[in-house]
Amino acid sequence: LYLSPPLGEGVLVALDGGQANYLGNVLRMKEGDELLLFDGVSGEWLARVAEAGKKRMALGVVRRTRPQEATPDLTLAFAPIKKGRIEYLIEKAVELGVSRLQPVVTRRTIVDKLNLDRMRSHIVEATEQCGRTALATIAEPVKLDAFLRTRDPGQALYFADETGGTPAVAAFRAGPAIILVGPEGGFAPEEAEAIRAASGATAISLGPRILRAETAALAAITAWMTAVGD
Ligand code: SAM
C-alpha cells in the first residue's frame, strides 16, 4: 500500500477515507494483521494494524523489509492516445520499469486533455501491484518542438520510427534515455525530420510491422530493459 512519506520504524499512521475503507471493508483487516507499505522514497516497510475501526485504521510501522529500488533512468515520451489505451500504456510502462512519463503533443495527436491526477492514481496502483518501491512521475504535456528544445541533452533520444531505423536492441546504450513514440497517425514528415536532426537522437525499429502506439511503446521499453536496463 502506498502512503505519502515519511515512513520509518515506530511511526504510527492514521488512515481514513478510501484507504481505511479498502483495508477494513475490502481486505477485512483486523488488529494485529500485517501488510507492506511503501512511500516512494524509503523502500518497503512491514506494518501491523494497531487499530481497526469502521472508518478509521491505525497502522504501526514495524521494520524495513526492502531498501529503495534503484530506478533505471528511462523516460517514455509519448503522444497521448485514447482513454482506455493510455491507462493500459501507463500501467504496463510502470510495470516494465520506466521512471518518467512525458506526454508530448504532436500535429496528429487527437487527445488534447489529460487527467494527470487520474494518471497518477494509475501509477500508484501499478506500482503497488508489481511491488516496485519507487513511483514513476508524469509531467504536464508539452508540444513536440518545446520537448526537443528543452530536453536534457544528457539523455539519449531513441525515436521509434516505423519507417526504419537500427533494430532497437542493437541501438540501446547504457545511460539515461528517452524513448519517443508517436500518435496513432504517426509523426508528420516535418516532425520526424526534426526529431532525427535532434542531437543524440537515434531512430529505432521495432520490427517490420506497424504497431499501435501503445504496443510500440511497450515493445521499446521491453527491448531497452533487456538490452541495458537494471
Ligand atoms: N504512421 C503510421 C501509419 O498511420 O501508417 C502509424 C503510426 S504507429 C500506429 C504509432 C507510432 O508507433 C509511430 O509513430 C512509431 O513511433 C511507433 N511504431 C509503430 N510501429 C513501429 C515499428 N515497427 N518500429 C518503430 N516504431 C514503430
py3Dmol code that shows the C-alpha trace and the ligand (Angstrom):
import py3Dmol

protein = """\
ATOM      1  CA  LEU A   1       0.000   0.000   0.000  1.00  0.00           C
ATOM      2  CA  TYR A   2       1.309   3.470  -0.898  1.00  0.00           C
ATOM      3  CA  LEU A   3       1.417   6.109   1.837  1.00  0.00           C
ATOM      4  CA  SER A   4       2.954   9.533   1.490  1.00  0.00           C
ATOM      5  CA  PRO A   5       6.372   9.893   3.124  1.00  0.00           C
ATOM      6  CA  PRO A   6       7.976   9.684   5.549  1.00  0.00           C
ATOM      7  CA  LEU A   7       7.654   6.098   6.794  1.00  0.00           C
ATOM      8  CA  GLY A   8      10.040   4.854   9.440  1.00  0.00           C
ATOM      9  CA  GLU A   9      10.371   2.347  12.249  1.00  0.00           C
ATOM     10  CA  GLY A  10       7.870   3.034  15.037  1.00  0.00           C
ATOM     11  CA  VAL A  11       5.801   5.507  13.017  1.00  0.00           C
ATOM     12  CA  LEU A  12       2.065   5.292  13.665  1.00  0.00           C
ATOM     13  CA  VAL A  13      -0.072   6.136  10.649  1.00  0.00           C
ATOM     14  CA  ALA A  14      -3.752   7.039  10.907  1.00  0.00           C
ATOM     15  CA  LEU A  15      -5.863   6.301   7.841  1.00  0.00           C
ATOM     16  CA  ASP A  16      -9.368   7.374   6.978  1.00  0.00           C
ATOM     17  CA  GLY A  17     -11.363   7.679   3.767  1.00  0.00           C
ATOM     18  CA  GLY A  18     -10.616   5.380   0.845  1.00  0.00           C
ATOM     19  CA  GLN A  19      -7.543   3.677   2.259  1.00  0.00           C
ATOM     20  CA  ALA A  20      -9.208   2.847   5.609  1.00  0.00           C
ATOM     21  CA  ASN A  21     -12.239   1.551   3.726  1.00  0.00           C
ATOM     22  CA  TYR A  22     -10.029  -0.558   1.467  1.00  0.00           C
ATOM     23  CA  LEU A  23      -8.138  -2.165   4.347  1.00  0.00           C
ATOM     24  CA  GLY A  24     -11.101  -2.558   6.697  1.00  0.00           C
ATOM     25  CA  ASN A  25     -14.002  -3.353   4.416  1.00  0.00           C
ATOM     26  CA  VAL A  26     -12.417  -4.765   1.262  1.00  0.00           C
ATOM     27  CA  LEU A  27      -9.441  -6.669   2.726  1.00  0.00           C
ATOM     28  CA  ARG A  28     -11.197  -7.092   6.111  1.00  0.00           C
ATOM     29  CA  MET A  29      -8.006  -6.454   8.045  1.00  0.00           C
ATOM     30  CA  LYS A  30      -8.142  -6.691  11.816  1.00  0.00           C
ATOM     31  CA  GLU A  31      -5.900  -5.636  14.669  1.00  0.00           C
ATOM     32  CA  GLY A  32      -2.588  -7.456  14.512  1.00  0.00           C
ATOM     33  CA  ASP A  33      -2.796  -8.189  10.761  1.00  0.00           C
ATOM     34  CA  GLU A  34       0.335  -7.360   8.787  1.00  0.00           C
ATOM     35  CA  LEU A  35       0.774  -5.563   5.494  1.00  0.00           C
ATOM     36  CA  LEU A  36       3.518  -3.997   3.390  1.00  0.00           C
ATOM     37  CA  LEU A  37       3.800  -0.245   2.859  1.00  0.00           C
ATOM     38  CA  PHE A  38       5.953   1.986   0.667  1.00  0.00           C
ATOM     39  CA  ASP A  39       6.298   5.743   0.414  1.00  0.00           C
ATOM     40  CA  GLY A  40       8.152   6.023  -2.887  1.00  0.00           C
ATOM     41  CA  VAL A  41      11.400   7.150  -1.272  1.00  0.00           C
ATOM     42  CA  SER A  42      12.458   4.867   1.585  1.00  0.00           C
ATOM     43  CA  GLY A  43      11.848   1.295   0.396  1.00  0.00           C
ATOM     44  CA  GLU A  44       9.272  -1.155   1.696  1.00  0.00           C
ATOM     45  CA  TRP A  45       8.071  -1.484   5.286  1.00  0.00           C
ATOM     46  CA  LEU A  46       6.248  -4.114   7.294  1.00  0.00           C
ATOM     47  CA  ALA A  47       3.360  -2.647   9.251  1.00  0.00           C
ATOM     48  CA  ARG A  48       0.782  -4.036  11.652  1.00  0.00           C
ATOM     49  CA  VAL A  49      -2.807  -2.917  12.132  1.00  0.00           C
ATOM     50  CA  ALA A  50      -2.871  -1.217  15.543  1.00  0.00           C
ATOM     51  CA  GLU A  51      -6.494  -0.147  15.445  1.00  0.00           C
ATOM     52  CA  ALA A  52      -9.266  -1.270  13.107  1.00  0.00           C
ATOM     53  CA  GLY A  53     -12.349   0.910  13.231  1.00  0.00           C
ATOM     54  CA  LYS A  54     -15.283   1.232  10.854  1.00  0.00           C
ATOM     55  CA  LYS A  55     -13.984   4.432   9.291  1.00  0.00           C
ATOM     56  CA  ARG A  56     -10.512   4.684  10.703  1.00  0.00           C
ATOM     57  CA  MET A  57      -7.468   2.466  10.786  1.00  0.00           C
ATOM     58  CA  ALA A  58      -4.149   2.952  12.523  1.00  0.00           C
ATOM     59  CA  LEU A  59      -1.022   1.177  11.337  1.00  0.00           C
ATOM     60  CA  GLY A  60       2.220   0.776  13.260  1.00  0.00           C
ATOM     61  CA  VAL A  61       5.343   0.568  11.093  1.00  0.00           C
ATOM     62  CA  VAL A  62       7.477  -2.335  12.330  1.00  0.00           C
ATOM     63  CA  ARG A  63      10.628  -2.562  10.184  1.00  0.00           C
ATOM     64  CA  ARG A  64      12.023  -2.045   6.721  1.00  0.00           C
ATOM     65  CA  THR A  65      11.740  -5.158   4.537  1.00  0.00           C
ATOM     66  CA  ARG A  66      13.442  -3.864   1.365  1.00  0.00           C
ATOM     67  CA  PRO A  67      15.618  -0.888   0.548  1.00  0.00           C
ATOM     68  CA  GLN A  68      14.501   1.673  -2.016  1.00  0.00           C
ATOM     69  CA  GLU A  69      14.901   0.198  -5.516  1.00  0.00           C
ATOM     70  CA  ALA A  70      17.438   1.620  -7.943  1.00  0.00           C
ATOM     71  CA  THR A  71      15.380   3.083 -10.781  1.00  0.00           C
ATOM     72  CA  PRO A  72      16.620   2.834 -14.339  1.00  0.00           C
ATOM     73  CA  ASP A  73      16.863   6.309 -15.863  1.00  0.00           C
ATOM     74  CA  LEU A  74      14.306   5.809 -18.610  1.00  0.00           C
ATOM     75  CA  THR A  75      11.693   8.324 -19.756  1.00  0.00           C
ATOM     76  CA  LEU A  76       8.824   7.350 -22.014  1.00  0.00           C
ATOM     77  CA  ALA A  77       7.768  10.307 -24.171  1.00  0.00           C
ATOM     78  CA  PHE A  78       4.509   9.505 -25.878  1.00  0.00           C
ATOM     79  CA  ALA A  79       1.730  11.238 -27.737  1.00  0.00           C
ATOM     80  CA  PRO A  80      -1.491  10.939 -25.706  1.00  0.00           C
ATOM     81  CA  ILE A  81      -3.865   8.300 -27.055  1.00  0.00           C
ATOM     82  CA  LYS A  82      -7.457   7.405 -26.184  1.00  0.00           C
ATOM     83  CA  LYS A  83      -8.519   6.872 -22.564  1.00  0.00           C
ATOM     84  CA  GLY A  84      -8.570   3.106 -22.113  1.00  0.00           C
ATOM     85  CA  ARG A  85      -5.398   2.723 -24.142  1.00  0.00           C
ATOM     86  CA  ILE A  86      -3.429   5.383 -22.308  1.00  0.00           C
ATOM     87  CA  GLU A  87      -4.337   3.815 -18.971  1.00  0.00           C
ATOM     88  CA  TYR A  88      -3.157   0.454 -20.246  1.00  0.00           C
ATOM     89  CA  LEU A  89       0.044   2.043 -21.540  1.00  0.00           C
ATOM     90  CA  ILE A  90       0.793   3.760 -18.224  1.00  0.00           C
ATOM     91  CA  GLU A  91       0.105   0.641 -16.177  1.00  0.00           C
ATOM     92  CA  LYS A  92       2.370  -1.545 -18.317  1.00  0.00           C
ATOM     93  CA  ALA A  93       5.123   1.062 -18.648  1.00  0.00           C
ATOM     94  CA  VAL A  94       5.253   1.296 -14.843  1.00  0.00           C
ATOM     95  CA  GLU A  95       5.398  -2.496 -14.507  1.00  0.00           C
ATOM     96  CA  LEU A  96       8.220  -2.636 -17.033  1.00  0.00           C
ATOM     97  CA  GLY A  97      10.185  -0.067 -15.037  1.00  0.00           C
ATOM     98  CA  VAL A  98      10.091   3.421 -16.601  1.00  0.00           C
ATOM     99  CA  SER A  99      10.900   6.234 -14.204  1.00  0.00           C
ATOM    100  CA  ARG A 100       9.249   9.162 -16.016  1.00  0.00           C
ATOM    101  CA  LEU A 101       6.301   9.608 -18.352  1.00  0.00           C
ATOM    102  CA  GLN A 102       6.267  12.653 -20.599  1.00  0.00           C
ATOM    103  CA  PRO A 103       3.171  13.289 -22.735  1.00  0.00           C
ATOM    104  CA  VAL A 104       4.169  15.031 -25.971  1.00  0.00           C
ATOM    105  CA  VAL A 105       1.644  16.816 -28.171  1.00  0.00           C
ATOM    106  CA  THR A 106       2.249  16.352 -31.896  1.00  0.00           C
ATOM    107  CA  ARG A 107       0.411  17.541 -35.009  1.00  0.00           C
ATOM    108  CA  ARG A 108      -1.624  14.359 -35.240  1.00  0.00           C
ATOM    109  CA  THR A 109      -2.296  13.942 -31.510  1.00  0.00           C
ATOM    110  CA  ILE A 110      -6.059  13.631 -31.206  1.00  0.00           C
ATOM    111  CA  VAL A 111      -6.345  13.707 -27.409  1.00  0.00           C
ATOM    112  CA  ASP A 112      -5.870  17.200 -26.028  1.00  0.00           C
ATOM    113  CA  LYS A 113      -6.838  16.814 -22.366  1.00  0.00           C
ATOM    114  CA  LEU A 114      -5.165  14.545 -19.875  1.00  0.00           C
ATOM    115  CA  ASN A 115      -6.338  13.999 -16.334  1.00  0.00           C
ATOM    116  CA  LEU A 116      -2.941  13.860 -14.642  1.00  0.00           C
ATOM    117  CA  ASP A 117      -4.408  13.073 -11.196  1.00  0.00           C
ATOM    118  CA  ARG A 118      -6.115  10.051 -12.670  1.00  0.00           C
ATOM    119  CA  MET A 119      -2.878   9.039 -14.402  1.00  0.00           C
ATOM    120  CA  ARG A 120      -1.046   9.379 -11.093  1.00  0.00           C
ATOM    121  CA  SER A 121      -3.502   7.107  -9.327  1.00  0.00           C
ATOM    122  CA  HIS A 122      -2.925   4.533 -12.102  1.00  0.00           C
ATOM    123  CA  ILE A 123       0.800   4.850 -11.481  1.00  0.00           C
ATOM    124  CA  VAL A 124       0.297   4.213  -7.747  1.00  0.00           C
ATOM    125  CA  GLU A 125      -1.925   1.184  -8.422  1.00  0.00           C
ATOM    126  CA  ALA A 126       0.501  -0.327 -10.918  1.00  0.00           C
ATOM    127  CA  THR A 127       3.405   0.309  -8.542  1.00  0.00           C
ATOM    128  CA  GLU A 128       1.576  -1.437  -5.681  1.00  0.00           C
ATOM    129  CA  GLN A 129       0.610  -4.303  -7.928  1.00  0.00           C
ATOM    130  CA  CYS A 130       4.100  -5.062  -9.237  1.00  0.00           C
ATOM    131  CA  GLY A 131       5.952  -4.483  -5.972  1.00  0.00           C
ATOM    132  CA  ARG A 132       8.052  -1.506  -7.058  1.00  0.00           C
ATOM    133  CA  THR A 133       9.098   0.877  -4.307  1.00  0.00           C
ATOM    134  CA  ALA A 134       9.699   3.953  -6.487  1.00  0.00           C
ATOM    135  CA  LEU A 135       6.892   5.958  -8.062  1.00  0.00           C
ATOM    136  CA  ALA A 136       7.247   6.965 -11.690  1.00  0.00           C
ATOM    137  CA  THR A 137       6.427  10.601 -12.348  1.00  0.00           C
ATOM    138  CA  ILE A 138       4.174  12.005 -15.058  1.00  0.00           C
ATOM    139  CA  ALA A 139       4.781  15.511 -16.369  1.00  0.00           C
ATOM    140  CA  GLU A 140       2.439  18.093 -17.916  1.00  0.00           C
ATOM    141  CA  PRO A 141       2.074  17.588 -21.676  1.00  0.00           C
ATOM    142  CA  VAL A 142       4.489  19.617 -23.814  1.00  0.00           C
ATOM    143  CA  LYS A 143       4.483  20.352 -27.537  1.00  0.00           C
ATOM    144  CA  LEU A 144       6.952  18.379 -29.607  1.00  0.00           C
ATOM    145  CA  ASP A 145       9.111  21.380 -30.566  1.00  0.00           C
ATOM    146  CA  ALA A 146       9.373  22.508 -26.917  1.00  0.00           C
ATOM    147  CA  PHE A 147      10.138  18.942 -25.891  1.00  0.00           C
ATOM    148  CA  LEU A 148      13.013  18.771 -28.398  1.00  0.00           C
ATOM    149  CA  ARG A 149      14.318  22.208 -27.397  1.00  0.00           C
ATOM    150  CA  THR A 150      14.219  21.743 -23.629  1.00  0.00           C
ATOM    151  CA  ARG A 151      15.060  18.103 -23.108  1.00  0.00           C
ATOM    152  CA  ASP A 152      18.108  17.155 -21.057  1.00  0.00           C
ATOM    153  CA  PRO A 153      20.958  16.802 -23.594  1.00  0.00           C
ATOM    154  CA  GLY A 154      22.491  14.151 -21.337  1.00  0.00           C
ATOM    155  CA  GLN A 155      19.658  11.772 -22.175  1.00  0.00           C
ATOM    156  CA  ALA A 156      19.951   9.729 -25.365  1.00  0.00           C
ATOM    157  CA  LEU A 157      16.817  10.072 -27.504  1.00  0.00           C
ATOM    158  CA  TYR A 158      15.522   6.902 -29.141  1.00  0.00           C
ATOM    159  CA  PHE A 159      12.872   7.668 -31.694  1.00  0.00           C
ATOM    160  CA  ALA A 160      10.551   4.744 -32.537  1.00  0.00           C
ATOM    161  CA  ASP A 161      10.335   5.058 -36.308  1.00  0.00           C
ATOM    162  CA  GLU A 162       8.068   2.714 -38.227  1.00  0.00           C
ATOM    163  CA  THR A 163       9.759   3.760 -41.489  1.00  0.00           C
ATOM    164  CA  GLY A 164      13.002   2.131 -40.361  1.00  0.00           C
ATOM    165  CA  GLY A 165      15.977   2.517 -38.056  1.00  0.00           C
ATOM    166  CA  THR A 166      18.515   0.499 -36.120  1.00  0.00           C
ATOM    167  CA  PRO A 167      16.916  -2.596 -34.560  1.00  0.00           C
ATOM    168  CA  ALA A 168      16.026  -1.426 -31.038  1.00  0.00           C
ATOM    169  CA  VAL A 169      18.017  -3.986 -29.053  1.00  0.00           C
ATOM    170  CA  ALA A 170      21.179  -3.184 -31.052  1.00  0.00           C
ATOM    171  CA  ALA A 171      20.695   0.585 -30.763  1.00  0.00           C
ATOM    172  CA  PHE A 172      20.375   0.978 -26.991  1.00  0.00           C
ATOM    173  CA  ARG A 173      23.401   2.073 -24.972  1.00  0.00           C
ATOM    174  CA  ALA A 174      23.657   2.184 -21.187  1.00  0.00           C
ATOM    175  CA  GLY A 175      22.871   5.581 -19.665  1.00  0.00           C
ATOM    176  CA  PRO A 176      19.935   7.948 -19.236  1.00  0.00           C
ATOM    177  CA  ALA A 177      17.480   7.571 -22.097  1.00  0.00           C
ATOM    178  CA  ILE A 178      14.220   8.784 -23.575  1.00  0.00           C
ATOM    179  CA  ILE A 179      12.076   6.610 -25.823  1.00  0.00           C
ATOM    180  CA  LEU A 180       9.827   8.723 -28.061  1.00  0.00           C
ATOM    181  CA  VAL A 181       6.740   7.155 -29.636  1.00  0.00           C
ATOM    182  CA  GLY A 182       4.273   8.860 -31.964  1.00  0.00           C
ATOM    183  CA  PRO A 183       0.472   9.030 -32.014  1.00  0.00           C
ATOM    184  CA  GLU A 184      -1.865   6.639 -33.840  1.00  0.00           C
ATOM    185  CA  GLY A 185      -1.479   8.640 -37.057  1.00  0.00           C
ATOM    186  CA  GLY A 186       2.316   8.729 -36.701  1.00  0.00           C
ATOM    187  CA  PHE A 187       4.540  11.812 -36.781  1.00  0.00           C
ATOM    188  CA  ALA A 188       4.053  14.306 -39.608  1.00  0.00           C
ATOM    189  CA  PRO A 189       7.032  14.178 -42.037  1.00  0.00           C
ATOM    190  CA  GLU A 190       8.474  17.508 -40.840  1.00  0.00           C
ATOM    191  CA  GLU A 191       8.186  16.335 -37.212  1.00  0.00           C
ATOM    192  CA  ALA A 192      10.035  13.108 -37.995  1.00  0.00           C
ATOM    193  CA  GLU A 193      12.726  15.156 -39.706  1.00  0.00           C
ATOM    194  CA  ALA A 194      13.100  17.489 -36.698  1.00  0.00           C
ATOM    195  CA  ILE A 195      13.363  14.503 -34.338  1.00  0.00           C
ATOM    196  CA  ARG A 196      16.002  12.787 -36.487  1.00  0.00           C
ATOM    197  CA  ALA A 197      18.012  16.023 -36.564  1.00  0.00           C
ATOM    198  CA  ALA A 198      17.895  16.486 -32.753  1.00  0.00           C
ATOM    199  CA  SER A 199      21.228  15.948 -31.026  1.00  0.00           C
ATOM    200  CA  GLY A 200      21.748  12.471 -29.614  1.00  0.00           C
ATOM    201  CA  ALA A 201      18.727  11.073 -31.493  1.00  0.00           C
ATOM    202  CA  THR A 202      18.704   7.554 -32.918  1.00  0.00           C
ATOM    203  CA  ALA A 203      15.839   6.146 -34.992  1.00  0.00           C
ATOM    204  CA  ILE A 204      14.966   2.659 -33.777  1.00  0.00           C
ATOM    205  CA  SER A 205      12.956  -0.050 -35.470  1.00  0.00           C
ATOM    206  CA  LEU A 206      10.694  -2.437 -33.594  1.00  0.00           C
ATOM    207  CA  GLY A 207      10.326  -4.850 -36.499  1.00  0.00           C
ATOM    208  CA  PRO A 208       8.709  -4.834 -39.905  1.00  0.00           C
ATOM    209  CA  ARG A 209       5.091  -4.422 -38.771  1.00  0.00           C
ATOM    210  CA  ILE A 210       3.265  -1.202 -37.936  1.00  0.00           C
ATOM    211  CA  LEU A 211       2.445  -1.403 -34.237  1.00  0.00           C
ATOM    212  CA  ARG A 212      -0.210   0.549 -32.418  1.00  0.00           C
ATOM    213  CA  ALA A 213       1.280   3.389 -30.394  1.00  0.00           C
ATOM    214  CA  GLU A 214       0.945   1.606 -27.039  1.00  0.00           C
ATOM    215  CA  THR A 215       2.345  -1.662 -28.440  1.00  0.00           C
ATOM    216  CA  ALA A 216       5.315   0.226 -29.880  1.00  0.00           C
ATOM    217  CA  ALA A 217       5.984   1.972 -26.551  1.00  0.00           C
ATOM    218  CA  LEU A 218       5.848  -1.274 -24.562  1.00  0.00           C
ATOM    219  CA  ALA A 219       7.961  -3.185 -27.096  1.00  0.00           C
ATOM    220  CA  ALA A 220      10.578  -0.421 -26.985  1.00  0.00           C
ATOM    221  CA  ILE A 221      10.666  -0.316 -23.170  1.00  0.00           C
ATOM    222  CA  THR A 222      10.974  -4.118 -23.045  1.00  0.00           C
ATOM    223  CA  ALA A 223      13.830  -4.043 -25.545  1.00  0.00           C
ATOM    224  CA  TRP A 224      15.584  -1.277 -23.553  1.00  0.00           C
ATOM    225  CA  MET A 225      15.200  -3.200 -20.285  1.00  0.00           C
ATOM    226  CA  THR A 226      16.517  -6.347 -21.986  1.00  0.00           C
ATOM    227  CA  ALA A 227      19.484  -4.584 -23.559  1.00  0.00           C
ATOM    228  CA  VAL A 228      20.606  -2.153 -20.863  1.00  0.00           C
ATOM    229  CA  GLY A 229      18.053  -1.948 -18.031  1.00  0.00           C
ATOM    230  CA  ASP A 230      18.846  -2.931 -14.467  1.00  0.00           C
TER     231      ASP A 230
END
"""
ligand_1 = """\
27
SAM
N 2.206 6.487 -39.428
C 1.681 5.198 -39.305
C 0.512 4.987 -40.219
O -0.542 5.580 -39.985
O 0.732 4.202 -41.104
C 1.346 4.601 -37.942
C 1.955 5.126 -36.702
S 2.027 3.919 -35.407
C 0.394 3.403 -35.259
C 2.260 4.852 -33.957
C 3.720 5.024 -33.508
O 4.233 3.761 -33.094
C 4.688 5.542 -34.548
O 4.683 6.946 -34.629
C 6.015 4.993 -34.049
O 6.583 5.855 -33.084
C 5.639 3.690 -33.397
N 5.828 2.485 -34.224
C 4.864 1.683 -34.740
N 5.409 0.626 -35.379
C 6.742 0.740 -35.253
C 7.855 -0.051 -35.697
N 7.695 -1.162 -36.380
N 9.108 0.386 -35.378
C 9.290 1.524 -34.679
N 8.288 2.302 -34.239
C 7.024 1.928 -34.505
"""
view = py3Dmol.view(width=600, height=400)
view.addModel(protein, "pdb")
view.setStyle({"model": 0}, {"cartoon": {"style": "trace"}})
view.addModel(ligand_1, "xyz")
view.setStyle({"model": 1}, {"stick": {}})
view.zoomTo()
view.show()
